[in-house]
């Protein structure tokens, strides 16, 4: 019975860590990048920039 409790606790802990690590990258922007809207608001010319964004409405 105690072994089951320990295994269940371990499983829940590992599952929680995996879920948090998978979802945390989606909410923050990558370091050193601009969003497409930021670039459109403040255009940068003659400089290489990195942008990020989500592509949608593609058929």
C-alpha positions in Angstrom: 0.0 0.0 0.0 2.8 2.4 0.9 4.6 1.6 -2.4 1.5 2.5 -4.4 1.3 5.8 -2.6 4.9 6.6 -3.3 4.6 5.6 -6.9 1.4 7.7 -7.3 3.1 10.7 -5.7 6.1 10.3 -8.0 3.9 10.0 -11.1 1.9 13.1 -10.2 5.1 15.1 -9.5 6.7 14.1 -12.8 3.5 14.8 -14.7 3.2 18.2 -13.2 6.8 19.1 -14.1 6.3 17.9 -17.7 3.1 19.9 -18.1 4.6 23.1 -16.7 7.7 22.8 -18.9 5.6 22.3 -22.0 3.3 25.2 -21.4 5.8 27.7 -20.1 7.5 28.3 -23.5 4.2 29.2 -25.1 3.4 32.3 -23.0 6.7 34.1 -23.1 8.4 35.5 -26.1 11.8 34.1 -27.1 14.8 36.1 -25.8 16.1 38.7 -28.2 13.2 38.6 -30.6 10.4 41.0 -31.6 6.8 40.1 -32.2 5.4 40.9 -35.6 3.2 43.7 -34.1 6.2 45.2 -32.4 8.1 45.3 -35.6 5.2 46.9 -37.5 4.8 49.6 -34.8 8.5 50.4 -34.7 10.1 49.4 -38.1 13.8 48.6 -38.1 15.7 49.3 -41.4 19.1 48.0 -42.5 19.3 45.7 -39.5 18.8 42.0 -39.3 16.0 41.2 -36.7 14.5 38.0 -35.4 10.7 37.9 -35.2 8.3 35.4 -33.8 4.6 34.8 -34.1 1.9 32.3 -34.8 0.8 31.6 -38.3 -2.9 31.1 -38.7 -5.7 31.1 -41.3 -3.8 28.9 -43.7 -5.9 26.6 -45.9 
